[in-house]
């Protein structure tokens, strides 16, 4: 049995010991994606800058400047295009945003989306800490947000992992919108941060897109989509009973056009996210509930041998 599988505890929950044990496997990663052609379509590699960048000054735009660094306020005031100049910080903030809404506590194969998300978040957090970066972020769910200011060291990682291990699905139905999640992170992330969003991205819309674009303008962004196969396509014609431990619904897939409309809606949401990643040079990753999350990250962030 591999180390990755030996630390697995439960398909429906995740423990602190399990997440802490991933620190060893995190040594195989570096938070700068390898420039490789992805085996599966849809993975887009960002131009990660590495360390954090602290704003220094604004100066007139010069050919070759990254358009994402244009200082729009100074440009509007002076009538001439200006670029922001940054100086390198000793370490950068790595902010991990975790989706803990009810939809993440679901799977028909493998493990709950939440379990997959927590394991991948732990890998990102340990990798960042081992590189000397500051680790922080948030968990958002129906009842609100758990926010963690970026700090250095093992303790910073463990406080984030402890919150993940203690988290469970809330009973309430009202959840923060993706727009709210991105807007909060836009106010938190300083230029030059690495921001990782791990979610099923349910509810992503045009308002969410605008907020996310503002984050990507001055930061490296990773979007990690966690999904179950049933979310992409309905099963063959028949009647199926689905439950979440409290409610049970019956799904009739015989209905004309239901499977097609269901699949089109899902694919449309992902197409929007993938297009945005290409345009804004963000990293797009996908992890199914029956995949090994460690292997998914190793494909892109694995250290060169």
N, C-alpha and C positions, 0 to 999 in steps of 0.2 A: 504493500500500500504506500502510495506517495505521501510526502509531507503535506501536500495540499489537501489530500482527502482525509488524512489521519486527524486533522484538527476540526473536521466537520462535526457538529454536535446535533443539530436538528434542522429539518427542512422548513420549520415554521418559526423559529426563534434563533437568536444569536447571543452568545455569552461573552463576557469580558475576557475570559481566559482564551477563548477561540480567537478573538480579535487581536489580543496581545501577542499571540503566537505567530501572527502574520509578519511580525517585525523581521524575522529571519528571511522570509521570502522577499520582503521589500528590498533587501540588499541587492537583488537581481535587477532592480529597476533604476531608472534615472528620469527625472521629470523634464526630459527633452526628447520628443518623439523621434524615432529613427525614420529617416527619409526612405521609406520602402513603399512598394506598391502593395496595398492591402489585398489579402486573399479574397476578401468579400467586398462587393461594391458598397459604397456609402461611407467609407472611412476617409476623412479628409484631414490632412496633416497641417497644423498651424505653423507659423513662423515664430516659434517660441524664442523669447529673448534671453531666457535663463534667469539671472538674478533680477531683483526688483530695481526699479528706476525711480528716483526721487526727483520731482520737478525742481529745476534750477532757474531757468529764465525763458523769456520769449525773444526770438530774433526773426528778422525777415526770412521768408521762405527761400530755400535754396534748392535747385534741381537735385532730385534724388531723395529729398526728405519724405518720410512716411506720411501719407495724407492723413493717417489716423492721429498724427501728432499736431495737426493744425490747431492753433489757438484761435478759436472762433470769436471769442470776446475781443481780443486785441485786434483781430482782423476787421471786425465790424466797427470798432472804434476808430481805427486809423485809415481804413479803406484800402489797406495793403495786407496781403497774405503773410501771416506770421506763423512760425512753428514753435512748439514747445521743445525746450532742451532739457534733458534729464541727466542726472549723474547717478552712477551705479551705487546702490546700497550694499552693505556688507552681506545682508541677507534679505530675502523678499518674503512678503506674506503669501502663504498658500491658504486660500479660503475654500472650504468644502461645504457646499450646500446640499443637504440631504432631504429628500422627499419622504416624509413619514405619514402621508395621508392614507386613508383607508384603502385606496386602490392599490397601494404598494403591498398590502398584506393579502396577496393572492398568487396562486400558481396552480396550474393543472399538471405540470411536469416539474421535476427537480425541486427547487426551493422557492419560497416566497420571494417576490421581488425585493422586499425589504431586506431579507437576509443577504441576497446578492449585493444590494446597494451598500449595506453596512460593511461587508467584506472588502469591497472595492474602495470604499472611503478609508478604511483602515490601511490599505496598501498605499494609497496616496499620502495619508498622514505620516506613516512611518518613513516612507521614502523622503518626504520633505524634511522631516526632523533629522534624519541621518545625514542630510546634505547641509544641515545648519540653518535651514529656513524656519521662519516662524509659522506655526500652524494654528488655524482658527476656522471659523465658519458658523454654520447654523443647521439646526434641524427644524423643519416646518411641518406642521400638522394641523388638524382641524381646530385645535384649541389655541394655536398661536405659534410662537417661535422660541427655540432655545438658542441663544447666541453665545458664541465663544470668541473672545478677542484673541488675535494672533499672538502667540507666545512661543518661545523657544523651549526645546527640551522634551524629555520623555513624559513629564507630568502634563504638559499641554496636550499631548496625544492621548494620554490615558483619561483625562477628564472628558474629552470628546467621545472616546470609545465607551466609557462608562455610561454616558447619556444614551448612546445607541443601544447598548445592551439592556437598559432599563425601559426603553421606549416600547410602547404597544399602541395598537390602533385605538383611536378615540371613538367614543360612542356618538358624538354629535355629527351632523351631516354637513354643516357649513364649514368650508375650508378656504384658506387664503388662495386667491387667484395667482396664476403664474406671473401676472403683471406685478402684483404686490411683492412677490418673492424677488423678482429681478430689480424692482425699484429699491427695495431695501438694500440689496447687495450693491447696487450702483452707488449708494451713499456710503457704503462701508469700504469698498475696495479702493485702495489708493493706486495711482498709476504705477504700472509695473508689476502688479500682483498676478499670481496665477489663480484663477477662479475655476473651480470644478463644480458643475451641476450634475447631480446624480438623481434621475427621476424617470417616471414614465411620461412626463410632459403632457399629461392630460390637462386640457384647458388652455393650451398654448394658442394665442391668437395674435392679431395685428398689434394690439396694445403691448403684449408681451414682447413682440419682436422689436419694437421701438426701444424698450428699456434694455433689452439684451444687446442691441446694437451699440448703445451708449457705453455699456460695460466693455465690450470688445474693442472699442476705439482706443483705449489706453491700457488694456490688460490682455494677458494670454488667457484664453477661455477653452475649457474642455466641456463638451456636452456628452454625457454618458447615459444612453437610453437603455433602461432595463425593461424587458417585456416578456410576456408569455405568448406562446403560439396561438392561443385562443383569441388573443386581442387582434391578431392580424387577419384571421379568417374563421368563419363559423364552421362547425363540424358538418358532415354530410346530412342530407335530409333526414329529419327525425324529430322527436321530442326529447328534450334534455332538462333535467332539474339541476339548478345551480344554487348554492347556498354559501353564506359567509359566517355561519355559526349562529346567526340570529334570524335571518330572513331566507326564504327559499322562493325562487321564481322558476317558472317553466318556460322554456324557450322552444318555439316551434320553427324549425328552419325550413319547413316546406313552403312557407309563404313566398309568393312570387317576388323576385328581385331582392329579397332580404339579404341573402349572402353577398350579392354584388354591391348593394349600397353600404353594407357593413364594411367590406373590404376597401371600397373606394374612400370612405371617410377616414379610415385608419391610414391608408397610404397617402392621402392628401396631407394629413398632419405631418407625417414624416418627411414628405417631399419638401414641405415648407422649411422644416428644420435643416434638412440637408442642403438646400439651396442657400440658406442663410449662412451655414458653415463655410460653404465655398466662397461666398461673397465677402465675409468678414475674417477669413483665414482662421477660423476656429477648428479645433480638433473634434471630430465626431466619432463616437464609439457606440457599439451596440452589444448588449449582453443579454442573452436569453436565460430564462430560469433554469434551464437544464445544461448550461455551459459552466465551465470552470472559470470563475472570474479572474483567478490568478493568471491563467493562460491568456485570457482576453487582453489584459494589461501588458503582459510580457511581449505579445506580438508587436505592440507599438512602442512601449516604453522600456523594453528589455535592453540591458547593457550589451554593447558590442563585445563579442569574445575575441 
